Structure formats: structure tokens, C-alpha cells
Amino acid sequence: MTNSNLVCYINPYPHGSISSQFLQLNTLTSMDHLTQSQPDFHTFLRNWMIGLEHYLHQLLHHLEFLDQQDEPKLKQLIHQVMTHYHEYFLAKAQVYRQNVFLALSPPWFSSYERTFLWLAGFRPGLAIRVVKSCGLEFTSDQAEMLDRLSVETKDGEKMITDRLARLERQVVAPPMLALTRMVGKEVNGFVNQADTAVDRLAEDMEVLVECADYLRGKTVAKVMGILTTTQIVRFLAAMAQLQLRIRQWGQLREAEARGDANLNLP
């Protein structure tokens, strides 16, 4: 697969809601990939969320005693939190490189969590909305840079959305629908053609997810480049709180639906 950063820099593709046609393709791809990826990533995600909660406590502690903190300690904590997120993106990339359709509708997330997904992750503009809702006081230069970044990010999201829409139109086209139903089956010697068509679609979707991840990472990096060290700590704490809250609400909803009163979080 072509290096995602290079692909996105030259031609940055980004989505709205994923078409059900794409989600149905999840069942048409390799079951070996599904069974290998799902349990491993589910375990990783559970441990990763526990780690995120641990870092959130540290972030909140440092915010509570800011007058007793020095810059190097705050920067070290920021580096640790960002390394934690980097580990998540690396693990997720392993999943979608095996089965991108699985990553688009991940079974390790609750149905509530999946409503927040944008190409296997959060919408890049969310980072800007979160930082603007943290109650931070921005200088005029910071406010102007955040506004420019918001416009830039929306443009990036639109480019990927447009590319996704073109792929969705290909999926619902009669020839592609016919081919996807033939995946893994030999019909008058056309099995290779069907497999090739789905593989090509999977490659295109993988590039879109890679570009979405690139835009997510670039947006967060630019947000952090605008903020002071203390503001970054507040921003990361707000992002972690939002992520953990969404997960807890999703798990609670599913537990209530099952009538399960004993739920271990996260």
C-alpha cells in the first residue's frame, strides 16, 4: 500500500455516514481476517481505555495543582499521552489493513459509539470544537489561527467525503452488486473477477481511512501547535473525558438492553 502521508499530502481525499453497502461487504471479506483481528483488538482496546483513564487522572491532577507544576513535567506528560494515542492508531491500522470493512463497522464498539465514527475514527473537526469548548482564554492570534484551521479541516473533510461518495456510487451500481454476491463462489469462471473487484474496492477504502487518520493527526498536531503547554493539558483532558464518557454511555446502554446489572467499565 502506498505511504498514506504521501498520498494524503498530494491528493487528500476525507465522509459522512458509511453506506450500508460498505458495511455489508464486511461479511463478504475473509472470515480468517475477522476472527484474527476482532478478539486481539478488543483486548487491546480494553487495556488501552484503562490506560487512557489513568492518563486522564494525571492530566486532571496537574491541572488542579498548576501553580506547583513546571513546564518540563507538563511536556513529559503530554508526550506520554500522545504516545498512548499513537499506539492506538498503530493497532487500528493493523486491523484495517487486514479487513478495512471490519474497521468501518467495528464490533468492539457499542452501537452508540459507532454513531460517532467517521471513517473508523473521530471527525477531525471535533478536536477544534473540543478545544473551543474548554473555557480557555485565547489571544487574538490564537483565535484567528483556530478559525483558519477550522476552515482548512472542513475542506479536508469535504474532499474525503466527496471521494467516499464516488466509491459508494460504485458499490450500489448493478455490476458491483452482482460481483460482490459472487465473492468466493465460482460462477462460469468469474470468481477471480469478483474477488478482484472487491479487493480493489477494499484498497480504495483503505486509502480513505489512512487519509482520514492523517487528517485527524494533522489537525490535532496543529491545534496543539497553537496552544500553550497548559492549554494543551486542558485540551487533552477534555478529549479523554469525552472519549471515555461516550464509551461508558455506550456500554451502559447495551448492558441495560441485555438486562445486565453487572458491568465492568471501561
The 8 nearest C-alpha neighbors of each residue, nearest first, counted from 0:
[[1, 2, 202, 3, 206, 205, 96, 6],
 [0, 2, 3, 6, 5, 206, 4, 209],
 [1, 3, 5, 4, 6, 0, 7, 209],
 [4, 2, 6, 5, 209, 7, 1, 210],
 [5, 3, 7, 6, 2, 8, 213, 210],
 [4, 6, 8, 3, 7, 2, 9, 1],
 [5, 7, 3, 9, 4, 8, 10, 2],
 [8, 6, 11, 10, 4, 210, 5, 9],
 [7, 9, 5, 6, 11, 10, 4, 3],
 [10, 8, 6, 7, 5, 11, 4, 12],
 [9, 11, 7, 8, 6, 12, 5, 158],
 [12, 10, 7, 8, 9, 210, 155, 158],
 [11, 159, 13, 158, 162, 10, 210, 207],
 [159, 156, 12, 160, 158, 211, 14, 155],
 [15, 160, 13, 159, 163, 117, 16, 118],
 [14, 16, 160, 17, 117, 118, 163, 164],
 [15, 17, 18, 14, 117, 116, 118, 114],
 [18, 16, 15, 19, 21, 14, 22, 118],
 [17, 19, 20, 21, 16, 167, 22, 23],
 [18, 20, 22, 21, 23, 17, 24, 16],
 [19, 21, 23, 18, 22, 24, 170, 171],
 [22, 20, 24, 19, 23, 18, 100, 17],
 [21, 23, 19, 24, 20, 25, 100, 104],
 [22, 24, 20, 25, 21, 26, 19, 27],
 [25, 23, 27, 21, 26, 22, 100, 28],
 [24, 26, 100, 23, 27, 22, 101, 28],
 [25, 27, 24, 28, 23, 30, 29, 22],
 [26, 28, 24, 25, 182, 29, 23, 179],
 [29, 27, 25, 26, 30, 24, 98, 100],
 [30, 28, 31, 32, 33, 27, 98, 26],
 [29, 31, 33, 32, 34, 28, 26, 27],
 [32, 30, 29, 34, 33, 35, 36, 28],
 [31, 33, 35, 30, 29, 34, 36, 97],
 [32, 34, 30, 36, 31, 35, 37, 29],
 [35, 33, 31, 32, 36, 37, 30, 38],
 [34, 36, 32, 33, 37, 31, 38, 39],
 [37, 35, 33, 39, 34, 94, 32, 38],
 [36, 38, 40, 39, 34, 33, 41, 35],
 [39, 37, 41, 40, 36, 42, 35, 34],
 [40, 38, 42, 41, 36, 37, 43, 35],
 [39, 41, 43, 42, 37, 38, 44, 36],
 [40, 42, 38, 44, 43, 39, 107, 37],
 [43, 41, 45, 40, 39, 44, 38, 46],
 [42, 44, 40, 46, 41, 45, 47, 39],
 [45, 43, 47, 41, 46, 42, 40, 48],
 [44, 46, 42, 48, 47, 43, 41, 49],
 [47, 45, 49, 43, 44, 48, 50, 42],
 [46, 48, 44, 50, 49, 45, 43, 51],
 [49, 47, 51, 50, 45, 46, 44, 52],
 [50, 48, 46, 52, 47, 51, 53, 45],
 [49, 51, 47, 53, 48, 52, 46, 54],
 [52, 50, 48, 54, 53, 49, 55, 47],
 [53, 51, 55, 49, 50, 54, 48, 56],
 [52, 54, 50, 51, 56, 55, 49, 57],
 [55, 53, 57, 51, 56, 52, 58, 50],
 [54, 56, 52, 58, 57, 53, 236, 59],
 [57, 55, 59, 53, 54, 58, 60, 52],
 [56, 58, 54, 60, 55, 59, 61, 53],
 [59, 57, 55, 61, 60, 56, 236, 54],
 [58, 60, 62, 56, 61, 57, 55, 63],
 [61, 59, 57, 63, 62, 58, 56, 64],
 [60, 62, 58, 64, 63, 59, 65, 57],
 [61, 63, 59, 65, 60, 64, 58, 233],
 [64, 62, 60, 61, 65, 59, 66, 58],
 [65, 63, 61, 62, 67, 66, 60, 68],
 [64, 66, 62, 68, 67, 61, 63, 229],
 [65, 67, 64, 68, 69, 63, 62, 61],
 [68, 66, 65, 64, 69, 61, 63, 62],
 [69, 67, 65, 66, 64, 70, 61, 72],
 [68, 70, 72, 71, 73, 67, 65, 66],
 [69, 71, 73, 72, 74, 68, 228, 229],
 [72, 70, 74, 73, 69, 75, 68, 76],
 [73, 71, 75, 74, 70, 69, 76, 68],
 [72, 74, 76, 70, 75, 71, 77, 69],
 [75, 73, 77, 71, 76, 72, 78, 70],
 [74, 76, 72, 78, 73, 77, 71, 79],
 [75, 77, 79, 73, 78, 74, 80, 72],
 [78, 76, 74, 80, 79, 75, 81, 73],
 [77, 79, 75, 81, 76, 80, 82, 74],
 [80, 78, 76, 82, 77, 81, 83, 75],
 [81, 79, 83, 77, 82, 78, 76, 84],
 [80, 82, 84, 78, 83, 79, 85, 77],
 [83, 81, 85, 79, 80, 84, 78, 86],
 [82, 84, 80, 86, 81, 85, 79, 87],
 [85, 83, 81, 87, 86, 82, 88, 80],
 [84, 86, 82, 88, 87, 83, 81, 89],
 [87, 85, 89, 83, 84, 88, 90, 82],
 [88, 86, 84, 90, 85, 89, 91, 83],
 [87, 89, 91, 85, 90, 86, 92, 84],
 [88, 90, 92, 86, 87, 91, 85, 93],
 [91, 89, 87, 93, 92, 88, 86, 94],
 [92, 90, 88, 94, 93, 89, 87, 95],
 [93, 91, 89, 94, 95, 90, 96, 88],
 [94, 92, 96, 90, 91, 95, 97, 89],
 [95, 93, 91, 97, 92, 96, 36, 98],
 [96, 94, 99, 98, 97, 92, 102, 93],
 [95, 97, 93, 94, 98, 92, 99, 205],
 [98, 96, 95, 94, 32, 93, 99, 36],
 [97, 99, 95, 101, 100, 96, 94, 32],
 [98, 100, 95, 102, 101, 205, 96, 201],
 [101, 99, 25, 103, 102, 98, 22, 24],
 [100, 102, 99, 103, 98, 104, 105, 25],
 [101, 103, 105, 99, 95, 100, 104, 119],
 [104, 102, 119, 100, 101, 105, 118, 99],
 [103, 105, 101, 102, 22, 106, 100, 113],
 [106, 104, 102, 107, 101, 108, 103, 113],
 [107, 105, 108, 104, 109, 37, 101, 102],
 [108, 106, 105, 41, 109, 37, 40, 44],
 [109, 107, 106, 112, 105, 113, 110, 246],
 [110, 108, 112, 111, 249, 113, 250, 107],
 [109, 111, 113, 112, 108, 114, 249, 253],
 [112, 110, 249, 109, 113, 114, 115, 248],
 [113, 111, 109, 114, 110, 115, 108, 249],
 [112, 114, 110, 116, 115, 111, 108, 109],
 [113, 115, 112, 111, 116, 110, 117, 16],
 [116, 114, 113, 112, 121, 117, 111, 120],
 [117, 115, 120, 113, 121, 114, 119, 118],
 [116, 118, 120, 122, 121, 119, 14, 15],
 [117, 119, 120, 208, 103, 116, 14, 211],
 [120, 118, 103, 117, 116, 102, 208, 121],
 [121, 119, 116, 117, 118, 122, 212, 115],
 [120, 122, 116, 117, 123, 115, 125, 119],
 [121, 123, 117, 124, 125, 120, 116, 215],
 [124, 122, 215, 125, 126, 121, 218, 214],
 [125, 123, 126, 127, 122, 152, 128, 149],
 [124, 126, 128, 123, 127, 122, 129, 121],
 [127, 125, 129, 124, 128, 123, 130, 219],
 [126, 128, 130, 124, 125, 129, 131, 149],
 [129, 127, 125, 131, 126, 130, 132, 124],
 [130, 128, 132, 126, 131, 127, 125, 133],
 [129, 131, 127, 133, 132, 234, 128, 126],
 [132, 130, 128, 129, 133, 127, 134, 135],
 [131, 133, 129, 130, 134, 128, 135, 127],
 [134, 132, 130, 135, 131, 129, 234, 237],
 [133, 135, 132, 136, 131, 130, 233, 137],
 [136, 134, 133, 137, 230, 131, 132, 130],
 [135, 137, 134, 138, 230, 133, 142, 131],
 [138, 136, 141, 142, 135, 139, 140, 226],
 [137, 139, 141, 140, 142, 136, 143, 135],
 [138, 140, 142, 141, 143, 137, 144, 136],
 [141, 139, 143, 138, 142, 144, 137, 145],
 [142, 140, 138, 144, 143, 139, 137, 225],
 [143, 141, 139, 145, 140, 144, 137, 138],
 [142, 144, 146, 140, 141, 145, 139, 147],
 [145, 143, 147, 141, 146, 142, 148, 140],
 [146, 144, 148, 142, 147, 143, 149, 141],
 [147, 145, 149, 143, 148, 144, 142, 150],
 [148, 146, 144, 150, 149, 145, 151, 143],
 [147, 149, 151, 145, 146, 150, 152, 144],
 [148, 150, 146, 152, 147, 151, 145, 153],
 [151, 149, 153, 147, 148, 152, 154, 146],
 [150, 152, 148, 154, 149, 153, 147, 155],
 [153, 151, 155, 149, 154, 150, 148, 124],
 [152, 154, 156, 150, 155, 151, 157, 149],
 [155, 153, 157, 151, 152, 156, 150, 158],
 [156, 154, 152, 158, 153, 157, 13, 151],
 [155, 157, 13, 153, 159, 154, 158, 160],
 [158, 156, 160, 154, 155, 159, 161, 13],
 [159, 157, 12, 155, 161, 13, 160, 156],
 [13, 158, 12, 160, 162, 156, 157, 161],
 [14, 161, 159, 157, 13, 163, 162, 158],
 [162, 160, 164, 158, 163, 159, 157, 165],
 [161, 163, 159, 165, 164, 160, 12, 158],
 [164, 162, 160, 166, 165, 161, 14, 159],
 [165, 163, 167, 161, 166, 162, 160, 168],
 [166, 164, 168, 162, 163, 167, 161, 169],
 [165, 167, 169, 163, 168, 164, 170, 162],
 [168, 166, 164, 170, 169, 165, 163, 171],
 [167, 169, 165, 166, 171, 170, 172, 164],
 [168, 170, 166, 172, 167, 171, 165, 175],
 [169, 171, 167, 168, 172, 175, 166, 176],
 [170, 172, 168, 169, 176, 173, 167, 175],
 [171, 173, 169, 170, 175, 174, 168, 176],
 [172, 174, 176, 175, 177, 171, 170, 178],
 [175, 173, 177, 176, 172, 178, 171, 170],
 [176, 174, 178, 177, 173, 172, 170, 179],
 [177, 175, 173, 179, 178, 174, 171, 172],
 [176, 178, 174, 175, 180, 179, 173, 181],
 [177, 179, 193, 175, 181, 180, 176, 174],
 [180, 178, 181, 176, 182, 177, 175, 193],
 [179, 181, 178, 177, 182, 176, 27, 193],
 [180, 182, 178, 184, 179, 193, 183, 190],
 [183, 181, 179, 193, 184, 194, 180, 190],
 [182, 184, 181, 190, 185, 194, 193, 27],
 [185, 183, 181, 182, 190, 186, 189, 180],
 [184, 186, 190, 188, 189, 187, 183, 181],
 [185, 187, 188, 189, 190, 184, 181, 183],
 [188, 186, 189, 185, 190, 184, 191, 181],
 [187, 189, 186, 185, 190, 191, 192, 184],
 [190, 188, 192, 186, 191, 187, 185, 193],
 [189, 191, 185, 193, 192, 184, 188, 194],
 [192, 190, 194, 193, 189, 195, 188, 185],
 [191, 193, 195, 189, 190, 194, 196, 178],
 [194, 192, 178, 190, 196, 195, 191, 182],
 [195, 193, 191, 197, 196, 182, 192, 198],
 [194, 196, 198, 192, 193, 197, 191, 199],
 [197, 195, 199, 193, 198, 194, 192, 200],
 [198, 196, 200, 194, 199, 195, 201, 193],
 [197, 199, 201, 195, 200, 196, 194, 202],
 [198, 200, 202, 196, 197, 201, 195, 203],
 [199, 201, 197, 203, 198, 202, 204, 196],
 [202, 200, 198, 204, 199, 203, 205, 197],
 [203, 201, 205, 199, 200, 204, 198, 206],
 [202, 204, 200, 206, 205, 201, 199, 207],
 [203, 205, 207, 201, 206, 202, 200, 208],
 [206, 204, 202, 208, 207, 203, 99, 201],
 [205, 207, 209, 203, 204, 208, 210, 202],
 [206, 208, 204, 210, 205, 209, 211, 13],
 [209, 207, 211, 205, 210, 206, 118, 212],
 [208, 210, 206, 212, 207, 211, 3, 205],
 [211, 209, 213, 207, 7, 212, 208, 206],
 [210, 212, 208, 214, 213, 13, 209, 207],
 [213, 211, 215, 209, 210, 214, 216, 208],
 [212, 214, 210, 216, 211, 215, 217, 209],
 [213, 215, 217, 211, 212, 216, 218, 210],
 [216, 214, 123, 212, 218, 213, 217, 211],
 [215, 217, 213, 219, 214, 218, 220, 212],
 [216, 218, 214, 220, 215, 219, 213, 221],
 [219, 217, 221, 215, 220, 216, 214, 222],
 [218, 220, 222, 216, 221, 217, 223, 126],
 [219, 221, 217, 223, 218, 222, 216, 224],
 [220, 222, 224, 218, 223, 219, 217, 225],
 [223, 221, 219, 225, 224, 220, 218, 226],
 [224, 222, 226, 220, 225, 221, 231, 219],
 [223, 225, 221, 222, 226, 220, 227, 219],
 [224, 226, 222, 223, 141, 221, 227, 144],
 [227, 225, 223, 230, 224, 231, 228, 222],
 [226, 228, 230, 229, 231, 225, 223, 224],
 [229, 227, 231, 230, 232, 226, 74, 73],
 [228, 230, 232, 231, 227, 233, 73, 62],
 [229, 231, 227, 233, 232, 228, 226, 234],
 [230, 232, 234, 228, 229, 233, 226, 223],
 [231, 233, 229, 235, 230, 234, 236, 58],
 [234, 232, 230, 236, 231, 235, 237, 229],
 [233, 235, 231, 237, 236, 232, 130, 230],
 [236, 234, 238, 232, 237, 233, 231, 239],
 [235, 237, 233, 239, 234, 238, 55, 58],
 [236, 238, 240, 234, 235, 239, 241, 233],
 [239, 237, 235, 241, 236, 240, 242, 234],
 [240, 238, 242, 236, 241, 237, 243, 235],
 [241, 239, 237, 243, 238, 242, 244, 236],
 [240, 242, 244, 238, 239, 243, 245, 237],
 [241, 243, 239, 245, 244, 240, 238, 246],
 [242, 244, 246, 240, 245, 241, 239, 247],
 [245, 243, 247, 241, 246, 242, 240, 248],
 [246, 244, 248, 242, 243, 247, 249, 241],
 [247, 245, 249, 243, 244, 248, 250, 112],
 [246, 248, 244, 250, 249, 245, 251, 243],
 [249, 247, 251, 245, 246, 250, 244, 252],
 [250, 248, 111, 246, 252, 247, 109, 251],
 [249, 251, 247, 253, 252, 248, 254, 246],
 [250, 252, 254, 248, 249, 253, 247, 255],
 [253, 251, 255, 249, 254, 250, 248, 256],
 [252, 254, 256, 250, 255, 251, 257, 249],
 [253, 255, 259, 251, 257, 256, 252, 258],
 [256, 254, 258, 252, 257, 253, 259, 251],
 [255, 257, 253, 254, 258, 252, 259, 251],
 [258, 256, 254, 259, 255, 253, 252, 260],
 [257, 259, 255, 256, 254, 260, 253, 261],
 [258, 260, 254, 257, 261, 255, 262, 256],
 [259, 261, 262, 258, 254, 255, 257, 251],
 [262, 260, 259, 263, 254, 258, 264, 251],
 [263, 261, 260, 264, 254, 259, 251, 250],
 [262, 264, 265, 261, 250, 247, 251, 260],
 [265, 263, 262, 247, 250, 49, 246, 45],
 [264, 247, 48, 263, 49, 45, 246, 243]]
